[in-house]
Amino acid sequence: QVHLVESGGGLVQAGGSMRLSCAASGSIFSVSVMGWHRQAPGKQRELVASITNGGSKNYADAVKGRFTISRDNVKNIMYLQMNSLKPEDTAVYYCNTLSNLLKGSWGPGTQVTVSS
């Protein structure tokens, strides 16, 4: 189905910004729901933000007002703009479609490390 690869992670200082990209090898034009997840060391993977084909967006309480999810259905890329980063945001970030998630299919993710 749709194969996704995350990029854009790295080391950033607290208060800084970073934009993650999720490139799809395949069309996402008809993908109903896509989202970003993250998993911190020793913690369960959690949903950070989601976006529907109609443009509806949802955010975890911990990132509301700081993160912005978007998608470009022409370039087949989904983005996560992260501002005012905190050390608590340190995690491996994954993008996925709802369909792939339900099948247990995940990409390699990209590491985001926020230093204090």
C-alpha positions in Angstrom: 0.0 0.0 0.0 1.3 3.5 0.9 4.9 3.4 2.0 6.0 6.3 4.2 9.4 7.6 5.2 10.0 10.2 8.0 12.7 12.8 7.9 13.7 16.1 9.5 14.6 15.0 13.0 17.7 15.9 14.9 18.9 17.8 17.9 17.4 21.1 18.9 17.4 23.3 21.9 14.4 23.9 24.1 12.3 26.7 22.7 13.4 26.0 19.2 11.5 24.8 16.1 11.7 21.9 13.8 9.7 20.7 10.8 9.3 17.0 10.1 8.4 15.6 6.7 6.6 12.4 5.8 7.2 11.4 2.2 4.9 8.9 0.6 5.9 6.6 -2.2 2.4 6.6 -3.6 -0.6 8.9 -3.7 -2.1 10.2 -0.5 -4.8 12.1 -2.3 -7.5 9.6 -1.3 -6.0 8.7 2.1 -8.8 9.6 4.6 -6.8 9.9 7.8 -3.1 10.5 8.4 -1.2 11.3 11.5 2.0 11.7 13.5 2.8 9.5 16.5 5.7 9.6 18.9 7.3 7.2 21.3 9.6 8.3 24.1 12.0 5.9 25.8 10.1 3.6 28.1 6.8 4.9 27.1 3.9 3.8 24.9 3.6 5.2 21.4 1.0 8.0 21.4 -0.9 9.9 18.8 0.4 13.5 18.4 -1.7 14.9 15.7 -4.0 13.7 12.9 -5.5 15.2 9.7 -8.3 14.0 7.5 -8.7 14.4 3.8 -11.2 17.1 4.5 -8.7 19.1 6.5 -10.0 18.4 10.0 -7.1 18.4 12.5 -6.7 17.0 16.0 -3.9 17.4 18.5 -2.8 15.8 21.7 -3.3 18.2 24.6 0.5 18.2 25.2 1.2 19.8 21.8 -1.8 22.0 21.3 -0.8 25.5 20.3 2.8 24.4 19.5 2.5 21.8 16.7 0.8 22.1 13.4 0.0 19.2 11.1 -0.5 19.7 7.4 -0.5 17.7 4.2 0.2 18.3 0.5 -1.7 15.8 -1.6 0.0 16.9 -4.8 3.6 16.4 -3.5 2.4 13.4 -1.4 4.1 14.8 1.8 2.7 15.3 5.3 4.4 17.8 7.6 4.6 18.4 11.3 5.7 21.9 12.3 6.9 21.9 15.9 7.5 25.2 17.7 8.4 26.0 21.3 9.9 22.6 21.7 10.3 21.1 25.2 12.6 18.3 26.5 9.4 16.3 27.0 8.9 16.3 23.2 12.0 14.1 22.8 10.9 10.9 21.1 11.0 9.0 17.9 8.3 10.4 15.6 6.4 8.3 13.2 3.9 9.1 10.5 1.2 6.8 9.3 -2.1 6.3 7.6 -5.0 4.9 9.6 -5.1 2.0 7.2 -1.4 1.0 7.7 -1.7 1.6 11.5 -4.5 -0.9 11.8 -2.4 -3.4 9.9 0.5 -2.8 12.3 2.7 -1.3 9.6 5.2 1.4 10.6 8.1 3.2 9.0 11.5 3.7 10.6 10.6 7.0 12.3 12.9 10.0 12.9 14.5 10.9 16.2 13.8 14.3 17.7 15.9 15.3 20.7 15.2 18.5 22.6 18.0 19.6 24.9 17.5 21.8 28.0 
